[in-house]
Amino acid sequence: MSESISADVTIDARGSACPGPLMDLIGKVKKGDPGTIYKLQTSDRGSMEDVPEWVEKAGHELMETVEHEDHWDIYIKKTE
């Protein structure tokens, strides 16, 4: 588990079902500035596929995924 990444924006989507966490992330990223680091907290297993696919398609950077007992933290950096 990495404590070295400091998120600028945390999106707590724990308890939300697919596609909720991804939609929450997309909404925040669209409003943010390039270079912003987002931490998506999700308990939905579908996010483990949906989020990386969207990040790649949108051209952002998937920095790290940290698994916890009851959720995942997915760190994304917004590019241009």
N, CA, C and O atoms as a Maestro MAE file, in Angstrom:
{
 s_m_m2io_version
 :::
 2.0.0
}

f_m_ct {
 s_m_title
 :::
 protein
 m_atom[320] {
  # First column is atom index #
  i_m_mmod_type
  r_m_x_coord
  r_m_y_coord
  r_m_z_coord
  i_m_residue_number
  s_m_chain_name
  s_m_pdb_residue_name
  s_m_pdb_atom_name
  i_m_atomic_number
  :::
  1 25 0.838 -1.177 0.000 1 A "MET " " N  " 7
  2 3 0.000 0.000 0.000 1 A "MET " " CA " 6
  3 2 0.880 1.235 0.000 1 A "MET " " C  " 6
  4 15 1.817 1.356 0.789 1 A "MET " " O  " 8
  5 25 0.561 2.137 -0.892 2 A "SER " " N  " 7
  6 3 1.366 3.341 -1.032 2 A "SER " " CA " 6
  7 2 0.720 4.510 -0.304 2 A "SER " " C  " 6
  8 15 -0.446 4.833 -0.529 2 A "SER " " O  " 8
  9 25 1.476 5.120 0.549 3 A "GLU " " N  " 7
  10 3 1.020 6.339 1.198 3 A "GLU " " CA " 6
  11 2 1.713 7.538 0.551 3 A "GLU " " C  " 6
  12 15 1.557 8.670 1.009 3 A "GLU " " O  " 8
  13 25 2.487 7.287 -0.525 4 A "SER " " N  " 7
  14 3 3.254 8.349 -1.153 4 A "SER " " CA " 6
  15 2 2.423 9.205 -2.095 4 A "SER " " C  " 6
  16 15 2.824 10.321 -2.425 4 A "SER " " O  " 8
  17 25 1.269 8.702 -2.536 5 A "ILE " " N  " 7
  18 3 0.423 9.474 -3.433 5 A "ILE " " CA " 6
  19 2 -0.541 10.317 -2.602 5 A "ILE " " C  " 6
  20 15 -1.283 9.806 -1.763 5 A "ILE " " O  " 8
  21 25 -0.507 11.603 -2.856 6 A "SER " " N  " 7
  22 3 -1.399 12.522 -2.148 6 A "SER " " CA " 6
  23 2 -2.459 13.000 -3.127 6 A "SER " " C  " 6
  24 15 -2.155 13.711 -4.085 6 A "SER " " O  " 8
  25 25 -3.698 12.610 -2.886 7 A "ALA " " N  " 7
  26 3 -4.794 12.978 -3.779 7 A "ALA " " CA " 6
  27 2 -5.242 14.409 -3.534 7 A "ALA " " C  " 6
  28 15 -5.320 14.869 -2.395 7 A "ALA " " O  " 8
  29 25 -5.532 15.096 -4.616 8 A "ASP " " N  " 7
  30 3 -6.090 16.441 -4.528 8 A "ASP " " CA " 6
  31 2 -7.595 16.378 -4.280 8 A "ASP " " C  " 6
  32 15 -8.162 17.231 -3.597 8 A "ASP " " O  " 8
  33 25 -8.237 15.346 -4.851 9 A "VAL " " N  " 7
  34 3 -9.684 15.178 -4.749 9 A "VAL " " CA " 6
  35 2 -9.979 13.726 -4.397 9 A "VAL " " C  " 6
  36 15 -9.477 12.816 -5.057 9 A "VAL " " O  " 8
  37 25 -10.787 13.497 -3.366 10 A "THR " " N  " 7
  38 3 -11.221 12.151 -2.998 10 A "THR " " CA " 6
  39 2 -12.697 12.009 -3.329 10 A "THR " " C  " 6
  40 15 -13.521 12.848 -2.962 10 A "THR " " O  " 8
  41 25 -13.013 10.922 -4.034 11 A "ILE " " N  " 7
  42 3 -14.392 10.626 -4.408 11 A "ILE " " CA " 6
  43 2 -14.783 9.350 -3.680 11 A "ILE " " C  " 6
  44 15 -14.300 8.268 -4.013 11 A "ILE " " O  " 8
  45 25 -15.648 9.470 -2.697 12 A "ASP " " N  " 7
  46 3 -16.076 8.306 -1.913 12 A "ASP " " CA " 6
  47 2 -17.340 7.730 -2.539 12 A "ASP " " C  " 6
  48 15 -18.445 8.222 -2.313 12 A "ASP " " O  " 8
  49 25 -17.151 6.668 -3.338 13 A "ALA " " N  " 7
  50 3 -18.277 6.013 -4.005 13 A "ALA " " CA " 6
  51 2 -18.520 4.622 -3.420 13 A "ALA " " C  " 6
  52 15 -19.145 3.771 -4.053 13 A "ALA " " O  " 8
  53 25 -18.016 4.402 -2.204 14 A "ARG " " N  " 7
  54 3 -18.231 3.106 -1.559 14 A "ARG " " CA " 6
  55 2 -19.725 2.887 -1.346 14 A "ARG " " C  " 6
  56 15 -20.435 3.785 -0.893 14 A "ARG " " O  " 8
  57 25 -20.191 1.695 -1.673 15 A "GLY " " N  " 7
  58 3 -21.592 1.369 -1.528 15 A "GLY " " CA " 6
  59 2 -22.407 1.646 -2.779 15 A "GLY " " C  " 6
  60 15 -23.562 1.232 -2.875 15 A "GLY " " O  " 8
  61 25 -21.821 2.335 -3.726 16 A "SER " " N  " 7
  62 3 -22.499 2.653 -4.985 16 A "SER " " CA " 6
  63 2 -22.244 1.534 -5.997 16 A "SER " " C  " 6
  64 15 -21.122 1.044 -6.121 16 A "SER " " O  " 8
  65 25 -23.289 1.138 -6.712 17 A "ALA " " N  " 7
  66 3 -23.166 0.057 -7.692 17 A "ALA " " CA " 6
  67 2 -22.774 0.616 -9.059 17 A "ALA " " C  " 6
  68 15 -22.988 1.792 -9.354 17 A "ALA " " O  " 8
  69 25 -22.206 -0.241 -9.868 18 A "CYS " " N  " 7
  70 3 -21.801 0.084 -11.225 18 A "CYS " " CA " 6
  71 2 -23.008 0.590 -12.011 18 A "CYS " " C  " 6
  72 15 -24.070 -0.025 -11.916 18 A "CYS " " O  " 8
  73 25 -22.911 1.644 -12.762 19 A "PRO " " N  " 7
  74 3 -21.728 2.423 -13.120 19 A "PRO " " CA " 6
  75 2 -21.520 3.665 -12.259 19 A "PRO " " C  " 6
  76 15 -20.794 4.576 -12.656 19 A "PRO " " O  " 8
  77 25 -22.142 3.711 -11.095 20 A "GLY " " N  " 7
  78 3 -22.069 4.882 -10.225 20 A "GLY " " CA " 6
  79 2 -20.676 5.406 -9.941 20 A "GLY " " C  " 6
  80 15 -20.418 6.589 -10.164 20 A "GLY " " O  " 8
  81 25 -19.749 4.554 -9.449 21 A "PRO " " N  " 7
  82 3 -18.408 5.061 -9.149 21 A "PRO " " CA " 6
  83 2 -17.714 5.677 -10.369 21 A "PRO " " C  " 6
  84 15 -17.078 6.725 -10.260 21 A "PRO " " O  " 8
  85 25 -17.836 5.030 -11.519 22 A "LEU " " N  " 7
  86 3 -17.213 5.556 -12.736 22 A "LEU " " CA " 6
  87 2 -17.843 6.892 -13.131 22 A "LEU " " C  " 6
  88 15 -17.136 7.823 -13.515 22 A "LEU " " O  " 8
  89 25 -19.150 6.985 -13.039 23 A "MET " " N  " 7
  90 3 -19.823 8.230 -13.405 23 A "MET " " CA " 6
  91 2 -19.441 9.358 -12.456 23 A "MET " " C  " 6
  92 15 -19.272 10.498 -12.886 23 A "MET " " O  " 8
  93 25 -19.303 9.050 -11.164 24 A "ASP " " N  " 7
  94 3 -18.854 10.051 -10.191 24 A "ASP " " CA " 6
  95 2 -17.454 10.550 -10.560 24 A "ASP " " C  " 6
  96 15 -17.179 11.749 -10.520 24 A "ASP " " O  " 8
  97 25 -16.572 9.606 -10.919 25 A "LEU " " N  " 7
  98 3 -15.207 9.954 -11.294 25 A "LEU " " CA " 6
  99 2 -15.190 10.828 -12.543 25 A "LEU " " C  " 6
  100 15 -14.521 11.861 -12.568 25 A "LEU " " O  " 8
  101 25 -15.918 10.424 -13.572 26 A "ILE " " N  " 7
  102 3 -15.935 11.178 -14.825 26 A "ILE " " CA " 6
  103 2 -16.415 12.607 -14.588 26 A "ILE " " C  " 6
  104 15 -15.837 13.554 -15.121 26 A "ILE " " O  " 8
  105 25 -17.464 12.761 -13.795 27 A "GLY " " N  " 7
  106 3 -17.982 14.094 -13.503 27 A "GLY " " CA " 6
  107 2 -16.956 14.996 -12.847 27 A "GLY " " C  " 6
  108 15 -16.836 16.168 -13.203 27 A "GLY " " O  " 8
  109 25 -16.216 14.457 -11.893 28 A "LYS " " N  " 7
  110 3 -15.201 15.258 -11.188 28 A "LYS " " CA " 6
  111 2 -14.012 15.567 -12.089 28 A "LYS " " C  " 6
  112 15 -13.513 16.692 -12.091 28 A "LYS " " O  " 8
  113 25 -13.550 14.573 -12.860 29 A "VAL " " N  " 7
  114 3 -12.385 14.765 -13.713 29 A "VAL " " CA " 6
  115 2 -12.669 15.817 -14.786 29 A "VAL " " C  " 6
  116 15 -11.803 16.636 -15.092 29 A "VAL " " O  " 8
  117 25 -13.862 15.800 -15.352 30 A "LYS " " N  " 7
  118 3 -14.212 16.775 -16.394 30 A "LYS " " CA " 6
  119 2 -14.114 18.204 -15.887 30 A "LYS " " C  " 6
  120 15 -13.775 19.110 -16.649 30 A "LYS " " O  " 8
  121 25 -14.406 18.418 -14.611 31 A "LYS " " N  " 7
  122 3 -14.381 19.764 -14.030 31 A "LYS " " CA " 6
  123 2 -12.997 20.162 -13.533 31 A "LYS " " C  " 6
  124 15 -12.760 21.335 -13.247 31 A "LYS " " O  " 8
  125 25 -12.079 19.203 -13.425 32 A "GLY " " N  " 7
  126 3 -10.776 19.465 -12.832 32 A "GLY " " CA " 6
  127 2 -9.736 19.974 -13.807 32 A "GLY " " C  " 6
  128 15 -9.947 19.991 -15.019 32 A "GLY " " O  " 8
  129 25 -8.621 20.384 -13.257 33 A "ASP " " N  " 7
  130 3 -7.502 20.892 -14.039 33 A "ASP " " CA " 6
  131 2 -6.497 19.779 -14.327 33 A "ASP " " C  " 6
  132 15 -6.383 18.830 -13.551 33 A "ASP " " O  " 8
  133 25 -5.766 19.892 -15.443 34 A "PRO " " N  " 7
  134 3 -4.700 18.922 -15.718 34 A "PRO " " CA " 6
  135 2 -3.708 18.875 -14.558 34 A "PRO " " C  " 6
  136 15 -3.366 19.902 -13.971 34 A "PRO " " O  " 8
  137 25 -3.255 17.669 -14.243 35 A "GLY " " N  " 7
  138 3 -2.315 17.480 -13.140 35 A "GLY " " CA " 6
  139 2 -2.991 17.123 -11.826 35 A "GLY " " C  " 6
  140 15 -2.326 16.720 -10.872 35 A "GLY " " O  " 8
  141 25 -4.307 17.268 -11.771 36 A "THR " " N  " 7
  142 3 -5.047 16.940 -10.556 36 A "THR " " CA " 6
  143 2 -5.031 15.431 -10.335 36 A "THR " " C  " 6
  144 15 -5.217 14.656 -11.274 36 A "THR " " O  " 8
  145 25 -4.809 15.024 -9.094 37 A "ILE " " N  " 7
  146 3 -4.806 13.605 -8.737 37 A "ILE " " CA " 6
  147 2 -6.101 13.301 -7.980 37 A "ILE " " C  " 6
  148 15 -6.446 13.966 -7.003 37 A "ILE " " O  " 8
  149 25 -6.794 12.285 -8.460 38 A "TYR " " N  " 7
  150 3 -8.069 11.857 -7.884 38 A "TYR " " CA " 6
  151 2 -7.895 10.501 -7.213 38 A "TYR " " C  " 6
  152 15 -7.188 9.626 -7.711 38 A "TYR " " O  " 8
  153 25 -8.557 10.353 -6.072 39 A "LYS " " N  " 7
  154 3 -8.627 9.046 -5.412 39 A "LYS " " CA " 6
  155 2 -10.086 8.630 -5.408 39 A "LYS " " C  " 6
  156 15 -10.922 9.253 -4.754 39 A "LYS " " O  " 8
  157 25 -10.382 7.566 -6.148 40 A "LEU " " N  " 7
  158 3 -11.727 7.014 -6.169 40 A "LEU " " CA " 6
  159 2 -11.778 5.861 -5.174 40 A "LEU " " C  " 6
  160 15 -11.039 4.885 -5.306 40 A "LEU " " O  " 8
  161 25 -12.643 5.978 -4.188 41 A "GLN " " N  " 7
  162 3 -12.867 4.899 -3.237 41 A "GLN " " CA " 6
  163 2 -14.108 4.154 -3.687 41 A "GLN " " C  " 6
  164 15 -15.190 4.738 -3.764 41 A "GLN " " O  " 8
  165 25 -13.963 2.865 -3.988 42 A "THR " " N  " 7
  166 3 -15.082 2.088 -4.493 42 A "THR " " CA " 6
  167 2 -15.105 0.693 -3.893 42 A "THR " " C  " 6
  168 15 -14.063 0.070 -3.690 42 A "THR " " O  " 8
  169 25 -16.308 0.214 -3.613 43 A "SER " " N  " 7
  170 3 -16.477 -1.153 -3.127 43 A "SER " " CA " 6
  171 2 -17.065 -2.032 -4.232 43 A "SER " " C  " 6
  172 15 -17.341 -3.211 -4.013 43 A "SER " " O  " 8
  173 25 -17.254 -1.453 -5.416 44 A "ASP " " N  " 7
  174 3 -17.827 -2.183 -6.542 44 A "ASP " " CA " 6
  175 2 -16.725 -2.844 -7.364 44 A "ASP " " C  " 6
  176 15 -15.873 -2.160 -7.931 44 A "ASP " " O  " 8
  177 25 -16.744 -4.179 -7.426 45 A "ARG " " N  " 7
  178 3 -15.708 -4.925 -8.141 45 A "ARG " " CA " 6
  179 2 -15.655 -4.540 -9.621 45 A "ARG " " C  " 6
  180 15 -14.584 -4.581 -10.227 45 A "ARG " " O  " 8
  181 25 -16.792 -4.167 -10.211 46 A "GLY " " N  " 7
  182 3 -16.827 -3.773 -11.614 46 A "GLY " " CA " 6
  183 2 -15.945 -2.575 -11.924 46 A "GLY " " C  " 6
  184 15 -15.492 -2.404 -13.055 46 A "GLY " " O  " 8
  185 25 -15.704 -1.749 -10.919 47 A "SER " " N  " 7
  186 3 -14.843 -0.579 -11.107 47 A "SER " " CA " 6
  187 2 -13.415 -0.976 -11.455 47 A "SER " " C  " 6
  188 15 -12.685 -0.206 -12.079 47 A "SER " " O  " 8
  189 25 -13.022 -2.165 -11.055 48 A "MET " " N  " 7
  190 3 -11.649 -2.623 -11.304 48 A "MET " " CA " 6
  191 2 -11.388 -2.817 -12.801 48 A "MET " " C  " 6
  192 15 -10.236 -2.807 -13.235 48 A "MET " " O  " 8
  193 25 -12.444 -2.992 -13.584 49 A "GLU " " N  " 7
  194 3 -12.305 -3.075 -15.037 49 A "GLU " " CA " 6
  195 2 -12.742 -1.776 -15.702 49 A "GLU " " C  " 6
  196 15 -12.072 -1.281 -16.608 49 A "GLU " " O  " 8
  197 25 -13.864 -1.227 -15.251 50 A "ASP " " N  " 7
  198 3 -14.437 -0.032 -15.882 50 A "ASP " " CA " 6
  199 2 -13.513 1.183 -15.795 50 A "ASP " " C  " 6
  200 15 -13.310 1.886 -16.785 50 A "ASP " " O  " 8
  201 25 -12.965 1.422 -14.626 51 A "VAL " " N  " 7
  202 3 -12.168 2.630 -14.430 51 A "VAL " " CA " 6
  203 2 -10.890 2.603 -15.272 51 A "VAL " " C  " 6
  204 15 -10.627 3.568 -15.989 51 A "VAL " " O  " 8
  205 25 -10.078 1.524 -15.215 52 A "PRO " " N  " 7
  206 3 -8.877 1.513 -16.069 52 A "PRO " " CA " 6
  207 2 -9.198 1.644 -17.562 52 A "PRO " " C  " 6
  208 15 -8.465 2.308 -18.295 52 A "PRO " " O  " 8
  209 25 -10.281 1.021 -18.012 53 A "GLU " " N  " 7
  210 3 -10.666 1.138 -19.425 53 A "GLU " " CA " 6
  211 2 -10.973 2.585 -19.782 53 A "GLU " " C  " 6
  212 15 -10.516 3.083 -20.812 53 A "GLU " " O  " 8
  213 25 -11.749 3.265 -18.931 54 A "TRP " " N  " 7
  214 3 -12.090 4.660 -19.203 54 A "TRP " " CA " 6
  215 2 -10.857 5.551 -19.141 54 A "TRP " " C  " 6
  216 15 -10.677 6.424 -19.990 54 A "TRP " " O  " 8
  217 25 -10.003 5.335 -18.134 55 A "VAL " " N  " 7
  218 3 -8.801 6.155 -17.975 55 A "VAL " " CA " 6
  219 2 -7.935 6.068 -19.234 55 A "VAL " " C  " 6
  220 15 -7.441 7.083 -19.725 55 A "VAL " " O  " 8
  221 25 -7.757 4.861 -19.747 56 A "GLU " " N  " 7
  222 3 -6.942 4.680 -20.954 56 A "GLU " " CA " 6
  223 2 -7.603 5.357 -22.159 56 A "GLU " " C  " 6
  224 15 -6.945 6.056 -22.929 56 A "GLU " " O  " 8
  225 25 -8.895 5.142 -22.306 57 A "LYS " " N  " 7
  226 3 -9.636 5.718 -23.437 57 A "LYS " " CA " 6
  227 2 -9.609 7.247 -23.394 57 A "LYS " " C  " 6
  228 15 -9.487 7.901 -24.429 57 A "LYS " " O  " 8
  229 25 -9.722 7.808 -22.193 58 A "ALA " " N  " 7
  230 3 -9.753 9.265 -22.023 58 A "ALA " " CA " 6
  231 2 -8.355 9.880 -22.057 58 A "ALA " " C  " 6
  232 15 -8.218 11.099 -22.155 58 A "ALA " " O  " 8
  233 25 -7.312 9.041 -21.976 59 A "GLY " " N  " 7
  234 3 -5.949 9.545 -22.052 59 A "GLY " " CA " 6
  235 2 -5.375 10.040 -20.742 59 A "GLY " " C  " 6
  236 15 -4.392 10.781 -20.737 59 A "GLY " " O  " 8
  237 25 -5.974 9.642 -19.629 60 A "HIS " " N  " 7
  238 3 -5.445 10.032 -18.325 60 A "HIS " " CA " 6
  239 2 -4.484 8.960 -17.832 60 A "HIS " " C  " 6
  240 15 -4.238 7.981 -18.537 60 A "HIS " " O  " 8
  241 25 -3.940 9.130 -16.639 61 A "GLU " " N  " 7
  242 3 -2.943 8.201 -16.109 61 A "GLU " " CA " 6
  243 2 -3.495 7.458 -14.897 61 A "GLU " " C  " 6
  244 15 -3.916 8.069 -13.916 61 A "GLU " " O  " 8
  245 25 -3.485 6.135 -14.982 62 A "LEU " " N  " 7
  246 3 -3.834 5.297 -13.835 62 A "LEU " " CA " 6
  247 2 -2.561 5.133 -13.024 62 A "LEU " " C  " 6
  248 15 -1.619 4.477 -13.469 62 A "LEU " " O  " 8
  249 25 -2.526 5.722 -11.844 63 A "MET " " N  " 7
  250 3 -1.306 5.752 -11.049 63 A "MET " " CA " 6
  251 2 -1.130 4.503 -10.196 63 A "MET " " C  " 6
  252 15 -0.054 3.907 -10.158 63 A "MET " " O  " 8
  253 25 -2.206 4.115 -9.510 64 A "GLU " " N  " 7
  254 3 -2.096 2.982 -8.590 64 A "GLU " " CA " 6
  255 2 -3.489 2.558 -8.134 64 A "GLU " " C  " 6
  256 15 -4.420 3.361 -8.077 64 A "GLU " " O  " 8
  257 25 -3.600 1.278 -7.814 65 A "THR " " N  " 7
  258 3 -4.806 0.739 -7.195 65 A "THR " " CA " 6
  259 2 -4.388 0.063 -5.900 65 A "THR " " C  " 6
  260 15 -3.493 -0.783 -5.893 65 A "THR " " O  " 8
  261 25 -5.036 0.437 -4.810 66 A "VAL " " N  " 7
  262 3 -4.722 -0.116 -3.500 66 A "VAL " " CA " 6
  263 2 -5.953 -0.862 -2.992 66 A "VAL " " C  " 6
  264 15 -7.043 -0.299 -2.892 66 A "VAL " " O  " 8
  265 25 -5.753 -2.144 -2.674 67 A "GLU " " N  " 7
  266 3 -6.863 -2.950 -2.176 67 A "GLU " " CA " 6
  267 2 -6.901 -2.906 -0.658 67 A "GLU " " C  " 6
  268 15 -5.888 -3.110 0.012 67 A "GLU " " O  " 8
  269 25 -8.085 -2.636 -0.130 68 A "HIS " " N  " 7
  270 3 -8.322 -2.661 1.310 68 A "HIS " " CA " 6
  271 2 -9.268 -3.823 1.605 68 A "HIS " " C  " 6
  272 15 -9.697 -4.521 0.687 68 A "HIS " " O  " 8
  273 25 -9.587 -4.027 2.848 69 A "GLU " " N  " 7
  274 3 -10.460 -5.138 3.230 69 A "GLU " " CA " 6
  275 2 -11.844 -5.036 2.598 69 A "GLU " " C  " 6
  276 15 -12.415 -6.042 2.178 69 A "GLU " " O  " 8
  277 25 -12.378 -3.827 2.532 70 A "ASP " " N  " 7
  278 3 -13.761 -3.667 2.063 70 A "ASP " " CA " 6
  279 2 -13.922 -2.736 0.859 70 A "ASP " " C  " 6
  280 15 -15.047 -2.468 0.435 70 A "ASP " " O  " 8
  281 25 -12.828 -2.247 0.311 71 A "HIS " " N  " 7
  282 3 -12.905 -1.361 -0.858 71 A "HIS " " CA " 6
  283 2 -11.539 -1.223 -1.522 71 A "HIS " " C  " 6
  284 15 -10.531 -1.736 -1.035 71 A "HIS " " O  " 8
  285 25 -11.540 -0.516 -2.644 72 A "TRP " " N  " 7
  286 3 -10.308 -0.196 -3.354 72 A "TRP " " CA " 6
  287 2 -10.155 1.308 -3.436 72 A "TRP " " C  " 6
  288 15 -11.145 2.037 -3.505 72 A "TRP " " O  " 8
  289 25 -8.905 1.779 -3.429 73 A "ASP " " N  " 7
  290 3 -8.583 3.157 -3.729 73 A "ASP " " CA " 6
  291 2 -7.891 3.155 -5.083 73 A "ASP " " C  " 6
  292 15 -6.851 2.518 -5.254 73 A "ASP " " O  " 8
  293 25 -8.463 3.865 -6.040 74 A "ILE " " N  " 7
  294 3 -7.892 3.935 -7.376 74 A "ILE " " CA " 6
  295 2 -7.437 5.378 -7.593 74 A "ILE " " C  " 6
  296 15 -8.236 6.312 -7.519 74 A "ILE " " O  " 8
  297 25 -6.129 5.546 -7.865 75 A "TYR " " N  " 7
  298 3 -5.548 6.861 -8.048 75 A "TYR " " CA " 6
  299 2 -5.396 7.166 -9.533 75 A "TYR " " C  " 6
  300 15 -4.802 6.385 -10.276 75 A "TYR " " O  " 8
  301 25 -5.931 8.298 -9.956 76 A "ILE " " N  " 7
  302 3 -5.928 8.709 -11.347 76 A "ILE " " CA " 6
  303 2 -5.380 10.131 -11.435 76 A "ILE " " C  " 6
  304 15 -5.727 10.992 -10.626 76 A "ILE " " O  " 8
  305 25 -4.526 10.368 -12.421 77 A "LYS " " N  " 7
  306 3 -4.016 11.721 -12.662 77 A "LYS " " CA " 6
  307 2 -4.606 12.224 -13.972 77 A "LYS " " C  " 6
  308 15 -4.504 11.563 -15.005 77 A "LYS " " O  " 8
  309 25 -5.226 13.406 -13.919 78 A "LYS " " N  " 7
  310 3 -5.806 13.991 -15.118 78 A "LYS " " CA " 6
  311 2 -4.697 14.590 -15.980 78 A "LYS " " C  " 6
  312 15 -3.854 15.347 -15.500 78 A "LYS " " O  " 8
  313 25 -4.718 14.233 -17.260 79 A "THR " " N  " 7
  314 3 -3.790 14.832 -18.202 79 A "THR " " CA " 6
  315 2 -4.497 15.994 -18.877 79 A "THR " " C  " 6
  316 15 -5.469 16.519 -18.335 79 A "THR " " O  " 8
  317 25 -4.039 16.399 -20.025 80 A "GLU " " N  " 7
  318 3 -4.620 17.548 -20.761 80 A "GLU " " CA " 6
  319 2 -6.128 17.486 -20.846 80 A "GLU " " C  " 6
  320 15 -6.751 18.373 -21.428 80 A "GLU " " O  " 8
  :::
 }
 m_bond[319] {
  # First column is bond index #
  i_m_from
  i_m_to
  i_m_order
  :::
  1 1 2 1
  2 2 3 1
  3 3 4 2
  4 3 5 1
  5 5 6 1
  6 6 7 1
  7 7 8 2
  8 7 9 1
  9 9 10 1
  10 10 11 1
  11 11 12 2
  12 11 13 1
  13 13 14 1
  14 14 15 1
  15 15 16 2
  16 15 17 1
  17 17 18 1
  18 18 19 1
  19 19 20 2
  20 19 21 1
  21 21 22 1
  22 22 23 1
  23 23 24 2
  24 23 25 1
  25 25 26 1
  26 26 27 1
  27 27 28 2
  28 27 29 1
  29 29 30 1
  30 30 31 1
  31 31 32 2
  32 31 33 1
  33 33 34 1
  34 34 35 1
  35 35 36 2
  36 35 37 1
  37 37 38 1
  38 38 39 1
  39 39 40 2
  40 39 41 1
  41 41 42 1
  42 42 43 1
  43 43 44 2
  44 43 45 1
  45 45 46 1
  46 46 47 1
  47 47 48 2
  48 47 49 1
  49 49 50 1
  50 50 51 1
  51 51 52 2
  52 51 53 1
  53 53 54 1
  54 54 55 1
  55 55 56 2
  56 55 57 1
  57 57 58 1
  58 58 59 1
  59 59 60 2
  60 59 61 1
  61 61 62 1
  62 62 63 1
  63 63 64 2
  64 63 65 1
  65 65 66 1
  66 66 67 1
  67 67 68 2
  68 67 69 1
  69 69 70 1
  70 70 71 1
  71 71 72 2
  72 71 73 1
  73 73 74 1
  74 74 75 1
  75 75 76 2
  76 75 77 1
  77 77 78 1
  78 78 79 1
  79 79 80 2
  80 79 81 1
  81 81 82 1
  82 82 83 1
  83 83 84 2
  84 83 85 1
  85 85 86 1
  86 86 87 1
  87 87 88 2
  88 87 89 1
  89 89 90 1
  90 90 91 1
  91 91 92 2
  92 91 93 1
  93 93 94 1
  94 94 95 1
  95 95 96 2
  96 95 97 1
  97 97 98 1
  98 98 99 1
  99 99 100 2
  100 99 101 1
  101 101 102 1
  102 102 103 1
  103 103 104 2
  104 103 105 1
  105 105 106 1
  106 106 107 1
  107 107 108 2
  108 107 109 1
  109 109 110 1
  110 110 111 1
  111 111 112 2
  112 111 113 1
  113 113 114 1
  114 114 115 1
  115 115 116 2
  116 115 117 1
  117 117 118 1
  118 118 119 1
  119 119 120 2
  120 119 121 1
  121 121 122 1
  122 122 123 1
  123 123 124 2
  124 123 125 1
  125 125 126 1
  126 126 127 1
  127 127 128 2
  128 127 129 1
  129 129 130 1
  130 130 131 1
  131 131 132 2
  132 131 133 1
  133 133 134 1
  134 134 135 1
  135 135 136 2
  136 135 137 1
  137 137 138 1
  138 138 139 1
  139 139 140 2
  140 139 141 1
  141 141 142 1
  142 142 143 1
  143 143 144 2
  144 143 145 1
  145 145 146 1
  146 146 147 1
  147 147 148 2
  148 147 149 1
  149 149 150 1
  150 150 151 1
  151 151 152 2
  152 151 153 1
  153 153 154 1
  154 154 155 1
  155 155 156 2
  156 155 157 1
  157 157 158 1
  158 158 159 1
  159 159 160 2
  160 159 161 1
  161 161 162 1
  162 162 163 1
  163 163 164 2
  164 163 165 1
  165 165 166 1
  166 166 167 1
  167 167 168 2
  168 167 169 1
  169 169 170 1
  170 170 171 1
  171 171 172 2
  172 171 173 1
  173 173 174 1
  174 174 175 1
  175 175 176 2
  176 175 177 1
  177 177 178 1
  178 178 179 1
  179 179 180 2
  180 179 181 1
  181 181 182 1
  182 182 183 1
  183 183 184 2
  184 183 185 1
  185 185 186 1
  186 186 187 1
  187 187 188 2
  188 187 189 1
  189 189 190 1
  190 190 191 1
  191 191 192 2
  192 191 193 1
  193 193 194 1
  194 194 195 1
  195 195 196 2
  196 195 197 1
  197 197 198 1
  198 198 199 1
  199 199 200 2
  200 199 201 1
  201 201 202 1
  202 202 203 1
  203 203 204 2
  204 203 205 1
  205 205 206 1
  206 206 207 1
  207 207 208 2
  208 207 209 1
  209 209 210 1
  210 210 211 1
  211 211 212 2
  212 211 213 1
  213 213 214 1
  214 214 215 1
  215 215 216 2
  216 215 217 1
  217 217 218 1
  218 218 219 1
  219 219 220 2
  220 219 221 1
  221 221 222 1
  222 222 223 1
  223 223 224 2
  224 223 225 1
  225 225 226 1
  226 226 227 1
  227 227 228 2
  228 227 229 1
  229 229 230 1
  230 230 231 1
  231 231 232 2
  232 231 233 1
  233 233 234 1
  234 234 235 1
  235 235 236 2
  236 235 237 1
  237 237 238 1
  238 238 239 1
  239 239 240 2
  240 239 241 1
  241 241 242 1
  242 242 243 1
  243 243 244 2
  244 243 245 1
  245 245 246 1
  246 246 247 1
  247 247 248 2
  248 247 249 1
  249 249 250 1
  250 250 251 1
  251 251 252 2
  252 251 253 1
  253 253 254 1
  254 254 255 1
  255 255 256 2
  256 255 257 1
  257 257 258 1
  258 258 259 1
  259 259 260 2
  260 259 261 1
  261 261 262 1
  262 262 263 1
  263 263 264 2
  264 263 265 1
  265 265 266 1
  266 266 267 1
  267 267 268 2
  268 267 269 1
  269 269 270 1
  270 270 271 1
  271 271 272 2
  272 271 273 1
  273 273 274 1
  274 274 275 1
  275 275 276 2
  276 275 277 1
  277 277 278 1
  278 278 279 1
  279 279 280 2
  280 279 281 1
  281 281 282 1
  282 282 283 1
  283 283 284 2
  284 283 285 1
  285 285 286 1
  286 286 287 1
  287 287 288 2
  288 287 289 1
  289 289 290 1
  290 290 291 1
  291 291 292 2
  292 291 293 1
  293 293 294 1
  294 294 295 1
  295 295 296 2
  296 295 297 1
  297 297 298 1
  298 298 299 1
  299 299 300 2
  300 299 301 1
  301 301 302 1
  302 302 303 1
  303 303 304 2
  304 303 305 1
  305 305 306 1
  306 306 307 1
  307 307 308 2
  308 307 309 1
  309 309 310 1
  310 310 311 1
  311 311 312 2
  312 311 313 1
  313 313 314 1
  314 314 315 1
  315 315 316 2
  316 315 317 1
  317 317 318 1
  318 318 319 1
  319 319 320 2
  :::
 }
}
